[in-house]
Amino acid sequence: MPRRRPTNPKVKAHIVLRNGKRAAPRKSGIALAREIGMSEQAGEYLRGRMAAAVLTLKPLEKAYFPDGVGGLREEVLNFKGPLHDAMVKAFEHFSLDPEDPASWRTLVEYFAYIFFWEPPRRRSGKPTEWTEERERELFAAVSTLPGLSDSHAAMKLANDKKSKFYARGQSASDGVSGLRRRIGKVKKKFGAPVGTK
């Protein structure tokens, strides 16, 4: 029988995130305590006991099941959940201690950052980089290239490493096409230099 390829981590993440939206919210220890009429201190105690039982990677040693006569019976087990090894790897990867509740919070913060964090949105609009002074420099540079069209002048300035307008490997708006458009605007603004097309 052919071996199945392991699922891609991105696919796993997508499945977990998709199914996570449908998961029913779990009740906290305090909510459970209120539901059965316990005091708030008892709820806090229950919450602490639940946290101590849940925030560990130690396998369950015992569990309580209904005995059929209205009581509970204790059963000894040595059960590791299906994700136990993966969780151990996650704690080891981030050098965290699974017995420390702060490490659990840190691990959740890492996963929240990986899956849900979005950088703050930048203000709309690109910051102005063509100042009056820079436009005058471009006008002066184009004036030193008599007889060249705007396209040829832009190509010469954008590809010359010694030029202040060298833009090879940058975005198109900063490259030859952007510089050609800027030369046209500068000529209109300051008047076409003598001998240019």
C-alpha positions as MATLAB code, in Angstrom:
seq = 'MPRRRPTNPKVKAHIVLRNGKRAAPRKSGIALAREIGMSEQAGEYLRGRMAAAVLTLKPLEKAYFPDGVGGLREEVLNFKGPLHDAMVKAFEHFSLDPEDPASWRTLVEYFAYIFFWEPPRRRSGKPTEWTEERERELFAAVSTLPGLSDSHAAMKLANDKKSKFYARGQSASDGVSGLRRRIGKVKKKFGAPVGTK';
ca = [
       0.000    0.000    0.000;
       1.491    3.387   -0.976;
       2.452    5.682    1.874;
       0.430    8.872    2.178;
       2.376   12.090    1.941;
       2.207   14.187    5.105;
      -0.166   17.117    4.892;
       1.405   20.459    4.059;
       1.586   22.686    7.209;
      -0.249   25.487    5.369;
      -3.101   23.094    4.573;
      -3.225   21.969    8.208;
      -3.309   25.590    9.362;
      -6.143   26.358    6.943;
      -8.169   23.384    8.194;
      -7.599   24.302   11.855;
      -8.502   27.949   11.281;
     -11.603   27.044    9.246;
     -12.835   24.534   11.827;
     -11.877   26.815   14.715;
     -14.579   29.277   13.672;
     -17.206   26.543   14.031;
     -15.998   25.236   17.393;
     -18.407   25.714   20.276;
     -17.032   28.058   22.953;
     -15.894   26.254   26.095;
     -17.133   27.318   29.499;
     -14.683   28.685   32.018;
     -14.431   27.353   35.564;
     -16.264   30.439   36.855;
     -19.128   29.988   34.353;
     -19.432   26.331   35.321;
     -19.438   27.287   39.008;
     -22.214   29.866   38.479;
     -24.225   27.323   36.503;
     -24.251   24.851   39.391;
     -24.643   27.525   42.078;
     -21.114   27.588   43.545;
     -19.605   30.709   45.091;
     -17.172   32.843   43.095;
     -14.234   31.727   45.303;
     -15.113   28.112   44.599;
     -15.241   29.013   40.891;
     -11.768   30.553   41.088;
     -10.500   27.445   42.873;
     -12.099   25.227   40.214;
     -10.552   27.366   37.492;
      -7.105   27.030   39.086;
      -7.502   23.255   39.428;
      -8.640   22.988   35.802;
      -5.690   25.103   34.637;
      -3.248   22.934   36.588;
      -4.780   19.802   35.059;
      -4.937   21.166   31.537;
      -1.719   23.210   31.214;
       0.642   20.270   31.265;
       1.921   17.705   28.804;
       1.927   14.904   31.361;
      -0.420   12.124   30.260;
      -3.670   11.671   32.191;
      -3.107    9.260   35.071;
      -6.677    8.830   36.220;
     -10.169    9.777   35.161;
     -13.610    9.599   36.719;
     -16.549    7.981   34.948;
     -20.178    7.479   35.985;
     -20.586    4.110   37.685;
     -24.213    3.643   36.674;
     -25.584    3.954   40.220;
     -25.278    7.718   40.614;
     -21.645    7.807   41.684;
     -18.270    8.065   40.020;
     -15.664    5.392   39.598;
     -11.962    6.164   39.250;
     -10.036    4.573   36.436;
      -6.268    4.573   36.150;
      -5.030    5.280   32.650;
      -1.911    6.299   30.850;
      -3.351    8.172   27.913;
      -1.436   10.471   25.589;
      -3.575   12.609   23.311;
      -3.093   12.360   19.532;
      -1.277   15.714   19.415;
       0.999   15.077   22.400;
       4.212   14.612   20.382;
       3.447   17.645   18.196;
       2.886   19.786   21.296;
       6.156   18.573   22.821;
       7.945   19.584   19.599;
       6.298   23.025   19.690;
       7.485   23.668   23.255;
      10.988   22.410   22.426;
      11.140   24.499   19.244;
      10.451   27.709   21.167;
      12.530   26.604   24.211;
       9.520   26.780   26.533;
       8.645   24.798   29.655;
       5.253   23.031   29.393;
       4.909   22.993   33.197;
       5.016   26.809   33.357;
       1.637   28.518   32.666;
       3.460   31.592   31.315;
       5.061   29.370   28.658;
       1.613   28.277   27.509;
       0.619   31.915   27.127;
       3.843   32.645   25.233;
       3.185   29.722   22.885;
      -0.358   30.978   22.216;
       1.057   34.464   21.547;
       3.517   33.015   19.014;
       0.747   31.150   17.199;
      -1.535   34.204   17.312;
       1.287   36.250   15.767;
       1.914   33.616   13.087;
      -1.741   33.148   12.088;
      -3.634   36.331   12.947;
      -1.311   39.321   13.346;
      -1.436   41.951   10.621;
       0.952   44.874   10.443;
      -0.568   48.308   11.035;
      -1.902   49.830    7.852;
       0.240   52.510    6.320;
      -1.259   55.889    5.650;
      -2.706   56.111    2.178;
      -0.599   57.755   -0.451;
       3.064   57.510   -1.164;
       5.337   60.053    0.528;
       6.490   62.783   -1.827;
      10.017   62.154   -2.994;
      10.202   64.669   -5.853;
      10.955   67.930   -4.102;
      11.436   71.232   -5.926;
      15.195   70.895   -5.435;
      15.303   67.373   -6.877;
      13.226   68.468   -9.879;
      15.695   71.312  -10.509;
      18.585   68.793  -10.346;
      16.799   66.628  -12.921;
      16.208   69.665  -15.124;
      19.922   70.543  -14.906;
      20.928   66.932  -15.696;
      18.625   66.818  -18.746;
      20.074   70.185  -19.893;
      23.519   68.527  -20.114;
      22.139   65.978  -22.616;
      21.243   68.103  -25.679;
      19.670   66.387  -28.672;
      18.261   63.394  -26.710;
      14.558   62.603  -26.464;
      12.963   62.281  -23.026;
      13.084   58.459  -23.324;
      16.775   58.387  -24.260;
      17.686   60.938  -21.577;
      15.747   58.905  -18.987;
      17.489   55.707  -20.098;
      20.904   57.356  -19.870;
      20.260   58.862  -16.392;
      18.515   55.798  -14.920;
      21.249   53.388  -16.071;
      24.277   55.561  -15.208;
      25.615   54.480  -11.786;
      27.224   57.899  -11.247;
      23.919   59.715  -11.835;
      21.771   60.890   -8.902;
      18.847   59.359  -10.781;
      20.297   55.852  -11.098;
      17.336   53.524  -10.648;
      18.266   50.106  -12.047;
      16.446   47.252  -10.325;
      13.926   49.503   -8.596;
      10.219   49.851   -9.280;
       9.013   50.979  -12.709;
       7.888   54.347  -11.351;
      11.466   55.053  -10.221;
      13.055   53.441  -13.282;
      13.289   54.571  -16.882;
       9.540   54.921  -17.523;
       8.961   56.890  -14.317;
      11.960   59.111  -14.979;
      10.778   59.742  -18.591;
       7.390   60.938  -17.306;
       9.088   63.098  -14.660;
      11.374   64.684  -17.308;
       8.275   65.685  -19.304;
       6.726   67.296  -16.206;
       9.978   69.082  -15.309;
      10.341   70.486  -18.850;
       6.816   71.862  -18.696;
       7.430   73.325  -15.262;
      10.820   74.977  -15.882;
      10.774   75.351  -19.675;
      12.395   72.954  -22.166;
      16.214   73.230  -22.238;
      17.688   74.415  -25.516;
      18.525   71.586  -27.936;
      16.242   68.885  -26.424;
      13.407   67.104  -28.198;
];
